[in-house]
Amino acid sequence: KRVVAFISGSGSNMLTLAKACAAADFPAEIVAVFSDKPDAGGLEKAQALGIPTFVFPRKDFASKEAHEEAILAELDRQRPDIICLAGYMRLLSGRFIARYEGRILNIHPSLLPLFPGLDTHRRAIDAGMKIAGCTVHFVTEGMDEGPAIVQAAVPVLAGDTPADLAARVLTVEHQAYPLALRLMAEGSVRMENGRAVATETG
Ligand code: GRF
């Protein structure tokens, strides 16, 4: 299965997916990495692996629509089966999501439906949570609302700073995302009527 990964930052999740895809028995390959940030650290990581990269700086486009138009034009050329948002910090329009409905994954650093949106680790600590984690989910029109495919949990320890918790969650993100991508690529899970469903072949 052909995968296009979208990043805006360090790309540690994209790198983890690329390494997982390199295994002979893994049913997917990352054919391109897209970013909205020319200085995204993940771009160099992708290039070091020989993965084609495409950058679409928002400031180069007159509107969100034009920006997305350019992204979609290149994305269609890549013929992706699956799109993995990996630290991509921009919301996709309903039109974009409809175009690739059921084939867009995202990783969010909280145990959804708790703490959608930003600054999840500080919010979890401030709420007195004793458990935190990440969610890999199908992307739907609402932000961080799509059905979950894989979740992974970690303890929140006394004295944790948001950075401590972020680092602990990131380690399980790097386990959860490759698992979710494998399930998607081998056809073990799909989205149906807005829910993640297991398929018999899985
Ligand atoms: C991660 O916490 C991820 O959950 C969030 O962005 C952060 C950085 O991800 N979406 P990466 O290192 O750029 O993959």
Residues whose N, C-alpha, C, O or C-beta is under 5 A from the ligand:
A	BS01	GRF	G9 S10 G11 S12 N13 M14 A86 G87 Y88 I107 H108 P109
